[in-house]
Amino acid sequence: MKDIKPIIGIVSKPVRYKEEPLWQYDELVDDLRYLMVKNGAIAIGILPTSNTMEFNENDDLDTTVLSQDELDDLYIVLDKCDGIILEGGLTSSVYEVEVAKYAIENDKPILGICAGFNNLIRALDGKVKVDLTGKHNIYNKDTVHSIKIEKSSKLYDVLGEENIEVNSIHTMIADDSDIKEFKATAHSEDGLVEAIELENKKFVMGIKWHPEIMIDINPKMNNIFIEFVQVCKN
């Protein structure tokens, strides 16, 4: 009998252009799709159900209010998924926060990366802010900084290391006072939260860096995706 693969939904983001395009596009990070397939899952894209083509243009909180019909349509798609990935990017729209809320409320495994980390925090009424120092906004996968992982965390169980180096490709940051109900499971040397988890759930994890582009440097980064797929399968 063929092994049943979990279905992982990757939440798309609208593409922003400096010049007015003829068409609007939504994008998915293909590195994430590939890692889901490589590690034994079926990857599908989750498109916004919002009745608009005017999405938020930066990673500050979108004030759009989705109608119940738009939410219900989104929930129908999410119910078809065994797990969800909130990807990184320069924008965040309210439907991504609603995805995070629904996953948490319904105990559906969810992994938030970079901007996805931000939207998990927002789902529980926390906040993130712009890094005015610019220390963590370096668009280069080879530029890294050190973080310390809590030994009591799922992240430590997965990576098996307390001190690792991660990339610095993000504009928004959070400290311990910002994350509300989440447990901070890793910090940078300057005290910022680098990873979060929600206890008493199957899998709710947010990470501030991009592990999907670090696997060549640190193969253990793939363990995050292996564990996520396995939880979704179970």
Secondary structure as the mmCIF struct_conf table of DSSP 4:
data_model
#
loop_
_struct_conf.conf_type_id
_struct_conf.id
_struct_conf.beg_label_comp_id
_struct_conf.beg_label_asym_id
_struct_conf.beg_label_seq_id
_struct_conf.end_label_comp_id
_struct_conf.end_label_asym_id
_struct_conf.end_label_seq_id
HELX_LH_PP_P HELX_LH_PP_P1 LYS A 2 PRO A 6
STRN STRN1 ILE A 7 VAL A 11
HELX_LH_PP_P HELX_LH_PP_P2 SER A 12 SER A 12
STRN STRN2 LYS A 13 PRO A 14
BEND BEND1 LYS A 18 GLU A 19
BEND BEND2 LEU A 22 TRP A 23
STRN STRN3 ASP A 26 GLU A 27
HELX_RH_AL_P HELX_RH_AL_P1 ASP A 30 LYS A 38
TURN_TY1_P TURN_TY1_P1 ASN A 39 GLY A 40
STRN STRN4 ILE A 42 ILE A 46
BEND BEND3 ASN A 51 ASN A 51
BEND BEND4 MET A 53 MET A 53
BEND BEND5 GLU A 57 ASP A 60
HELX_LH_PP_P HELX_LH_PP_P3 LEU A 61 ASP A 62
HELX_RH_AL_P HELX_RH_AL_P2 GLN A 68 ASP A 79
TURN_TY1_P TURN_TY1_P2 LYS A 80 LYS A 80
BEND BEND6 ASP A 82 ASP A 82
STRN STRN5 GLY A 83 LEU A 86
BEND BEND7 LEU A 90 LEU A 90
HELX_RH_AL_P HELX_RH_AL_P3 VAL A 94 GLU A 105
TURN_TY1_P TURN_TY1_P3 ASN A 106 ASP A 107
STRN STRN6 ILE A 110 ILE A 113
TURN_TY1_P TURN_TY1_P4 CYS A 114 CYS A 114
HELX_RH_AL_P HELX_RH_AL_P4 ALA A 115 ALA A 123
TURN_TY1_P TURN_TY1_P5 LEU A 124 ASP A 125
STRN STRN7 LYS A 129 VAL A 130
TURN_TY1_P TURN_TY1_P6 LEU A 132 THR A 133
TURN_TY1_P TURN_TY1_P7 LYS A 135 HIS A 136
STRN STRN8 ASN A 137 ASN A 137
TURN_TY1_P TURN_TY1_P8 LYS A 141 ASP A 142
STRN STRN9 VAL A 144 ILE A 149
TURN_TY1_P TURN_TY1_P9 LYS A 151 SER A 152
BEND BEND8 SER A 153 SER A 153
HELX_RH_AL_P HELX_RH_AL_P5 LYS A 154 LEU A 159
BEND BEND9 GLU A 162 GLU A 162
STRN STRN10 ASN A 163 ASN A 167
STRN STRN11 ILE A 169 ILE A 169
BEND BEND10 THR A 171 THR A 171
STRN STRN12 MET A 172 ILE A 173
HELX_RH_3T_P HELX_RH_3T_P1 ASP A 176 ASP A 178
BEND BEND11 ILE A 179 ILE A 179
TURN_TY1_P TURN_TY1_P10 LYS A 180 GLU A 181
BEND BEND12 PHE A 182 PHE A 182
STRN STRN13 LYS A 183 SER A 188
TURN_TY1_P TURN_TY1_P11 GLU A 189 ASP A 190
BEND BEND13 GLY A 191 GLY A 191
STRN STRN14 VAL A 193 GLU A 197
TURN_TY1_P TURN_TY1_P12 GLU A 199 ASN A 200
BEND BEND14 LYS A 201 LYS A 202
STRN STRN15 VAL A 204 ILE A 207
BEND BEND15 LYS A 208 TRP A 209
HELX_RH_3T_P HELX_RH_3T_P2 PRO A 211 ILE A 213
TURN_TY1_P TURN_TY1_P13 MET A 214 ILE A 217
HELX_RH_3T_P HELX_RH_3T_P3 PRO A 219 MET A 221
HELX_RH_AL_P HELX_RH_AL_P6 ASN A 222 LYS A 233
#
